[in-house]
Amino acid sequence: MTKELWRQLCLRRWAPCKPPSVVLGTQTWKQYYLCRSELEFRVESGRPQDFVCKAISGHTGQIDQLAYVSPNEYRFDGGAKSVVCTVSSDCTVRAWDLHEGTEIWSSPVQPAPLVSLVAYPQLQLVVTVDTQGLIIVWKAETGCEQASFCLPTSSSAMEACDHPDGTFLLVRKIQQDTLQEAAPPSVHSDHTEMFPQVFHTQSLPHQSEDKSPVSTTFPIRQSSRACWAPDEAARLMVMHRDDRGTQLVVTTFELKTKKSRDRVNILAQQLASFPLPDTMMPHLMQGHGSQMILLASRSELVLFTIHGLQLVAFQDHQRPITSMWVDLNRVITSSLDLSLRVYVWNKENKLPVLKSCYHLLGGSHRWASGFTHVKSDSMSIAGVEARSSGTSILRSYYYKVQLG
């Protein structure tokens, strides 16, 4: 019953991970240790009795994106909730309680379909953009509109960025193919079919209108995917064609900034590069740690090191993988075969090894055409299940964990 012994056990096991790792709340250190250990066992074992599964409907159109607005905290004192927001072609944004399986709020019908959203869980804000370029900031708790901003053209992507002076939003405009600061974190990449370009986000909040953002262009043609190494401040992996344009290659760069008297320059140093097998045509790419690259090629999931060592390949899905969620503990894939696949990282080895655990199944193939998106927090998994009628529903899988 010694509190300090349980505290040391918790910090030794979980504090080395990136925050948030230990959020005590009103529970004791012993309760936290026992509950989180039990949760990790259940996440890996995948027993049906360990899940609360719910199908949540409400949108009358297709769900195009979802994002968690609840902080990713391990809390077992009843103070944590899993809440996601979704945008849909029915011109609304909605918030959902995954544990209860209920809708929290829905926005008024907007003039145009909403196509993308980003969330700021710590600020409890959600930002959406529609097909006409209208950006709206919503209060995540109530759905009240906080601010709006209209782009001169439509947008294809948004990204939330953190900065010492505050959080801001990066928006990619389709026609101009540039990044514009749209609201009051680090380098951000914007890759095109020809030359991937990297912007120095530290300078963006103080950018004057008569100066171009600090950026650099990589001498790489026909790039198709790019992702960051989460454990490194500025390590970028780019998938592209070789000089002859015949083979896919993954090249890893270390990015550094060099300050002169009146400007900042971005320097890119090649760290590693390797060719992909001719049979692979990856459409999804994610980084893990500082050395790992996950690639999804049709229905196959493959784990490489940045130097090209293939560690493992999985062919668990029967149809193409549509999305991939990667965090410190798990990898979750969604597929058109109407299943989600859960993988767990084994961190006992020098290089993390991925272990395939179990499937989470969706609804009937008679009514559904597969999962299109998946995301997760510490307590739940949320998947978007596309219906044959052209609509979508949320399907949530919530872990049962009680205080001991």
C-alpha positions as CSV (number, residue, x, y, z in Angstrom):
1,M,0.0,0.0,0.0
2,T,3.0,2.3,-0.2
3,K,2.1,5.2,-2.5
4,E,5.7,5.9,-3.5
5,L,6.4,2.4,-4.6
6,W,3.4,2.5,-7.0
7,R,4.3,5.9,-8.2
8,Q,7.8,4.7,-9.1
9,L,6.4,1.7,-10.9
10,C,4.1,4.0,-13.0
11,L,6.9,6.4,-13.9
12,R,9.3,3.7,-14.7
13,R,6.9,1.9,-17.0
14,W,5.1,4.8,-18.8
15,A,6.8,8.2,-18.1
16,P,9.6,7.6,-20.7
17,C,6.9,7.8,-23.4
18,K,5.9,11.1,-24.9
19,P,3.2,13.0,-22.9
20,P,0.5,12.6,-22.1
21,S,1.6,9.3,-20.4
22,V,0.6,9.5,-16.8
23,V,-2.5,11.5,-15.8
24,L,-3.4,10.6,-12.3
25,G,-6.7,12.4,-11.9
26,T,-8.5,11.4,-8.7
27,Q,-7.2,7.8,-8.7
28,T,-4.3,6.5,-6.6
29,W,-1.0,5.4,-8.1
30,K,-1.9,1.8,-7.4
31,Q,-5.3,2.1,-9.1
32,Y,-3.7,3.8,-12.1
33,Y,-1.0,1.1,-12.4
34,L,-3.5,-1.8,-12.1
35,C,-6.1,-0.3,-14.5
36,R,-3.6,0.7,-17.2
37,S,-1.9,-2.7,-17.1
38,E,-5.3,-4.3,-17.4
39,L,-6.2,-2.1,-20.3
40,E,-3.0,-2.9,-22.2
41,F,-3.7,-6.6,-21.7
42,R,-7.2,-6.2,-23.1
43,V,-6.0,-4.1,-26.0
44,E,-3.6,-6.9,-27.0
45,S,-5.8,-9.9,-26.3
46,G,-8.9,-8.6,-28.1
47,R,-11.5,-10.7,-26.3
48,P,-15.0,-9.8,-27.4
49,Q,-16.1,-9.4,-23.8
50,D,-13.6,-6.6,-23.3
51,F,-15.3,-4.2,-25.8
52,V,-18.4,-2.1,-25.9
53,C,-19.3,-2.0,-29.6
54,K,-21.7,0.6,-31.0
55,A,-23.0,1.6,-34.4
56,I,-23.7,5.4,-34.3
57,S,-25.8,7.0,-37.1
58,G,-26.9,10.6,-37.7
59,H,-25.3,11.9,-40.8
60,T,-27.5,11.7,-44.0
61,G,-24.4,11.8,-46.2
62,Q,-20.9,10.4,-46.5
63,I,-18.5,11.1,-43.6
64,D,-15.3,12.5,-45.1
65,Q,-13.2,12.9,-42.0
66,L,-13.1,12.5,-38.3
67,A,-11.0,13.8,-35.4
68,Y,-10.8,13.2,-31.7
69,V,-11.5,16.3,-29.6
70,S,-11.0,14.7,-26.3
71,P,-7.4,14.7,-24.9
72,N,-5.6,11.4,-25.4
73,E,-5.4,10.7,-21.7
74,Y,-5.2,7.4,-19.7
75,R,-7.7,8.1,-16.9
76,F,-9.7,5.5,-15.0
77,D,-11.5,7.7,-12.5
78,G,-14.6,8.4,-14.7
79,G,-13.2,11.8,-15.7
80,A,-12.2,10.8,-19.3
81,K,-14.5,10.7,-22.3
82,S,-13.9,9.7,-25.9
83,V,-15.4,12.4,-28.1
84,V,-15.0,12.7,-31.9
85,C,-16.1,15.2,-34.5
86,T,-17.1,14.3,-38.1
87,V,-17.7,16.3,-41.3
88,S,-20.0,15.1,-44.0
89,S,-21.4,15.7,-47.4
90,D,-24.7,16.5,-45.7
91,C,-23.2,19.9,-44.9
92,T,-22.9,19.4,-41.2
93,V,-20.3,18.9,-38.5
94,R,-21.2,16.7,-35.5
95,A,-19.8,15.6,-32.2
96,W,-20.3,12.1,-30.8
97,D,-19.8,10.4,-27.4
98,L,-18.2,7.1,-28.3
99,H,-18.8,5.5,-24.9
100,E,-22.5,6.3,-24.8
101,G,-23.0,6.0,-28.6
102,T,-24.8,9.2,-28.8
103,E,-24.7,12.5,-30.7
104,I,-23.6,15.5,-28.5
105,W,-24.4,18.3,-31.0
106,S,-24.9,19.0,-34.7
107,S,-24.2,22.2,-36.5
108,P,-26.7,24.0,-38.7
109,V,-26.7,22.9,-42.3
110,Q,-24.0,24.8,-44.1
111,P,-24.2,26.3,-47.6
112,A,-21.7,23.7,-49.0
113,P,-20.5,20.2,-48.1
114,L,-17.7,20.1,-45.4
115,V,-14.7,18.2,-46.7
116,S,-12.0,18.4,-43.9
117,L,-11.5,19.2,-40.2
118,V,-8.8,19.5,-37.6
119,A,-9.1,19.5,-33.9
120,Y,-7.4,21.3,-31.0
121,P,-8.2,19.1,-28.0
122,Q,-6.4,21.3,-25.5
123,L,-8.2,24.4,-26.7
124,Q,-11.5,22.5,-27.2
125,L,-11.8,23.8,-30.8
126,V,-12.7,22.2,-34.1
127,V,-11.9,23.8,-37.5
128,T,-13.8,22.8,-40.7
129,V,-13.5,23.8,-44.3
130,D,-16.1,23.4,-47.0
131,T,-15.9,22.9,-50.8
132,Q,-16.0,26.7,-51.3
133,G,-13.1,27.5,-49.0
134,L,-15.1,28.7,-46.0
135,I,-13.2,27.9,-42.8
136,I,-15.2,27.9,-39.5
137,V,-14.0,27.5,-35.9
138,W,-16.4,25.6,-33.6
139,K,-16.5,25.2,-29.9
140,A,-15.9,21.4,-29.4
141,E,-18.1,21.2,-26.3
142,T,-21.2,23.0,-27.5
143,G,-20.9,23.4,-31.3
144,C,-21.2,27.1,-31.2
145,E,-19.5,29.0,-34.0
146,Q,-16.5,31.0,-32.8
147,A,-15.0,32.5,-36.0
148,S,-14.9,32.2,-39.7
149,F,-12.6,33.0,-42.6
150,C,-13.2,32.6,-46.3
151,L,-10.4,31.6,-48.7
152,P,-10.4,33.0,-52.2
153,T,-10.2,29.4,-53.5
154,S,-11.2,26.0,-52.2
155,S,-8.9,24.0,-49.9
156,S,-7.5,20.5,-50.2
157,A,-5.8,20.1,-46.8
158,M,-5.5,21.6,-43.3
159,E,-3.0,20.9,-40.5
160,A,-2.9,22.1,-36.9
161,C,0.5,23.4,-35.8
162,D,1.9,24.3,-32.4
163,H,4.2,27.2,-31.8
164,P,5.7,28.9,-28.7
165,D,3.6,32.0,-29.4
166,G,0.4,30.0,-29.9
167,T,-1.3,27.5,-32.1
168,F,-2.2,28.2,-35.7
169,L,-3.6,26.5,-38.8
170,L,-2.0,25.7,-42.1
171,V,-4.3,25.6,-45.1
172,R,-3.3,24.4,-48.6
173,K,-5.2,26.2,-51.4
174,I,-5.7,24.1,-54.5
175,Q,-5.2,26.6,-57.3
176,Q,-2.3,28.6,-55.9
177,D,-0.7,25.4,-54.4
178,T,0.6,27.5,-51.4
179,L,0.2,27.5,-47.7
180,Q,-1.7,30.3,-46.1
181,E,-2.0,31.1,-42.4
182,A,-5.7,31.2,-41.6
183,A,-6.0,31.5,-37.8
184,P,-4.5,32.5,-34.2
185,P,3.6,24.4,-33.9
186,S,8.7,22.7,-36.3
187,V,8.6,22.2,-40.0
188,H,5.7,21.4,-42.3
189,S,5.9,19.5,-45.6
190,D,3.9,20.1,-48.7
191,H,4.7,17.6,-51.5
192,T,3.5,17.7,-55.0
193,E,3.9,15.3,-57.9
194,M,7.2,16.8,-58.9
195,F,9.1,18.6,-56.2
196,P,8.4,18.2,-52.4
197,Q,8.6,21.5,-50.6
198,V,9.2,22.1,-46.8
199,F,8.2,25.2,-44.9
200,H,9.7,26.5,-41.7
201,T,6.6,27.0,-39.5
202,Q,8.4,28.9,-36.7
203,S,8.6,31.9,-39.0
204,L,5.0,31.8,-40.3
205,P,3.3,33.6,-37.5
206,H,5.6,36.5,-37.9
207,Q,5.6,36.5,-41.7
208,S,5.0,39.8,-43.5
209,E,2.9,40.0,-46.6
210,D,5.8,41.2,-48.8
211,K,8.0,38.2,-48.0
212,S,7.7,34.6,-49.0
213,P,7.7,31.9,-46.3
214,V,11.0,30.3,-45.4
215,S,11.1,27.1,-47.4
216,T,13.2,24.7,-49.4
217,T,12.5,22.4,-52.4
218,F,14.0,18.9,-52.6
219,P,15.7,17.9,-55.8
220,I,13.4,14.9,-56.1
221,R,11.0,14.3,-59.0
222,Q,7.7,12.5,-58.9
223,S,7.3,12.3,-55.2
224,S,4.0,10.7,-54.1
225,R,4.1,10.4,-50.3
226,A,5.9,11.9,-47.3
227,C,5.7,11.5,-43.5
228,W,7.6,12.6,-40.4
229,A,9.6,10.5,-37.9
230,P,7.6,11.2,-34.7
231,D,10.6,10.9,-32.3
232,E,12.7,13.4,-34.3
233,A,12.2,17.1,-34.5
234,A,12.7,17.3,-38.3
235,R,13.2,13.9,-39.9
236,L,11.3,13.5,-43.1
237,M,10.7,10.4,-45.2
238,V,9.8,10.9,-48.8
239,M,8.6,8.2,-51.3
240,H,9.5,9.1,-54.9
241,R,10.8,7.7,-58.2
242,D,14.4,7.2,-58.9
243,D,16.3,9.3,-61.5
244,R,15.2,7.1,-64.3
245,G,11.6,7.2,-63.2
246,T,11.4,3.4,-63.1
247,Q,11.5,2.4,-59.4
248,L,10.0,3.7,-56.2
249,V,12.5,4.8,-53.6
250,V,12.1,5.9,-49.9
251,T,14.6,8.6,-48.9
252,T,15.0,10.0,-45.4
253,F,16.2,13.5,-44.8
254,E,17.4,15.4,-41.7
255,L,16.3,19.0,-41.8
256,K,18.2,21.8,-40.0
257,T,17.9,25.5,-40.0
258,K,20.8,27.9,-40.5
259,K,20.4,31.4,-39.4
260,S,22.1,34.3,-41.1
261,R,21.9,38.0,-40.3
262,D,18.6,38.7,-42.0
263,R,17.0,35.3,-42.8
264,V,16.7,31.6,-42.0
265,N,17.7,28.8,-44.5
266,I,16.5,25.2,-44.4
267,L,19.2,22.6,-45.0
268,A,18.3,19.1,-46.0
269,Q,20.8,16.3,-45.5
270,Q,20.1,12.8,-46.9
271,L,20.3,10.3,-44.1
272,A,19.2,7.0,-45.8
273,S,17.6,5.7,-49.0
274,F,16.4,2.4,-50.3
275,P,14.4,1.0,-53.3
276,L,11.1,-0.6,-52.7
277,P,10.3,-4.1,-54.2
278,D,8.8,-3.9,-57.7
279,T,5.7,-5.6,-56.5
280,M,4.9,-2.8,-54.0
281,M,2.8,0.3,-54.9
282,P,2.2,1.9,-51.5
283,H,-0.7,4.3,-51.2
284,L,-0.3,5.0,-47.4
285,M,2.9,5.8,-45.5
286,Q,3.4,6.5,-41.8
287,G,6.5,6.9,-39.5
288,H,7.1,5.4,-36.1
289,G,9.8,6.3,-33.6
290,S,12.9,7.5,-35.4
291,Q,13.8,4.5,-37.5
292,M,10.5,2.8,-38.7
293,I,8.4,3.3,-41.8
294,L,5.0,1.6,-42.3
295,L,3.7,1.2,-45.8
296,A,0.3,0.0,-47.0
297,S,0.2,-1.5,-50.5
298,R,-3.2,-2.7,-51.5
299,S,-4.1,-5.2,-48.7
300,E,-0.6,-5.6,-47.4
301,L,1.0,-3.8,-44.5
302,V,4.9,-3.8,-44.4
303,L,7.3,-2.5,-41.8
304,F,10.7,-1.2,-42.9
305,T,13.6,0.5,-41.3
306,I,14.8,3.8,-42.9
307,H,17.7,1.8,-44.3
308,G,15.5,-0.6,-46.1
309,L,15.5,-3.7,-43.8
310,Q,12.1,-5.3,-44.1
311,L,11.1,-6.4,-40.6
312,V,7.7,-7.9,-41.1
313,A,4.9,-8.0,-43.7
314,F,1.2,-8.7,-42.9
315,Q,-1.6,-9.8,-45.3
316,D,-4.4,-9.9,-42.8
317,H,-6.9,-8.0,-44.9
318,Q,-8.8,-9.5,-47.8
319,R,-9.4,-6.2,-49.6
320,P,-7.4,-2.9,-49.9
321,I,-6.4,-1.0,-46.7
322,T,-8.0,2.4,-46.7
323,S,-6.4,4.2,-43.7
324,M,-3.9,3.6,-40.9
325,W,-3.6,4.9,-37.4
326,V,-0.1,4.8,-35.7
327,D,0.8,5.7,-32.1
328,L,3.3,4.7,-29.5
329,N,1.5,1.5,-28.6
330,R,-0.6,0.4,-31.6
331,V,-1.2,0.4,-35.3
332,I,-4.8,0.1,-36.5
333,T,-5.8,-0.4,-40.2
334,S,-9.2,-0.1,-41.8
335,S,-10.1,-1.9,-45.0
336,L,-12.8,-2.3,-47.6
337,D,-13.2,-5.9,-46.3
338,L,-15.3,-4.3,-43.5
339,S,-12.8,-4.9,-40.7
340,L,-10.3,-3.1,-38.6
341,R,-7.0,-4.8,-37.8
342,V,-5.2,-4.1,-34.5
343,Y,-1.4,-4.5,-34.1
344,V,0.7,-3.9,-31.0
345,W,4.3,-2.8,-30.8
346,N,6.7,-5.1,-28.9
347,K,9.3,-2.7,-27.5
348,E,11.5,-5.3,-25.8
349,N,13.9,-5.6,-28.8
350,K,16.3,-3.0,-30.0
351,L,14.1,-2.3,-33.0
352,P,10.3,-2.3,-32.2
353,V,8.5,-5.3,-33.7
354,L,4.9,-5.2,-34.7
355,K,2.6,-8.0,-33.6
356,S,-0.7,-8.8,-35.4
357,C,-3.4,-9.3,-32.8
358,Y,-7.0,-9.4,-34.0
359,H,-9.8,-8.1,-36.2
360,L,-12.7,-5.8,-35.2
361,L,-15.6,-6.5,-37.5
362,G,-18.1,-4.1,-38.9
363,G,-21.6,-4.6,-40.1
364,S,-23.2,-6.8,-42.8
365,H,-21.7,-6.8,-46.3
366,R,-25.2,-6.5,-47.6
367,W,-25.5,-3.0,-46.2
368,A,-21.9,-1.7,-46.0
369,S,-19.1,-1.4,-48.4
370,G,-16.2,-1.2,-46.0
371,F,-14.4,1.0,-43.5
372,T,-12.9,4.2,-45.0
373,H,-11.2,5.9,-41.9
374,V,-9.9,4.8,-38.5
375,K,-8.6,6.8,-35.5
376,S,-8.0,5.9,-31.8
377,D,-7.3,7.3,-28.4
378,S,-6.2,5.6,-25.2
379,M,-9.7,4.2,-24.5
380,S,-11.4,3.6,-27.8
381,I,-11.3,3.1,-31.6
382,A,-13.5,4.9,-34.0
383,G,-14.1,3.7,-37.6
384,V,-16.1,5.2,-40.4
385,E,-18.2,2.6,-42.1
386,A,-19.4,3.4,-45.6
387,R,-22.9,2.3,-46.5
388,S,-24.0,1.0,-49.9
389,S,-26.7,3.7,-49.9
390,G,-24.0,6.4,-50.0
391,T,-24.2,7.4,-46.3
392,S,-21.8,6.6,-43.5
393,I,-22.0,5.7,-39.8
394,L,-19.5,5.7,-37.0
395,R,-18.6,2.4,-35.4
396,S,-17.0,2.7,-32.0
397,Y,-15.1,0.1,-30.0
398,Y,-14.7,1.1,-26.3
399,Y,-12.5,-0.8,-23.9
400,K,-14.1,-1.9,-20.6
401,V,-11.9,-0.9,-17.7
402,Q,-13.1,-0.3,-14.2
403,L,-11.3,1.0,-11.1
404,G,-10.2,-2.0,-9.0
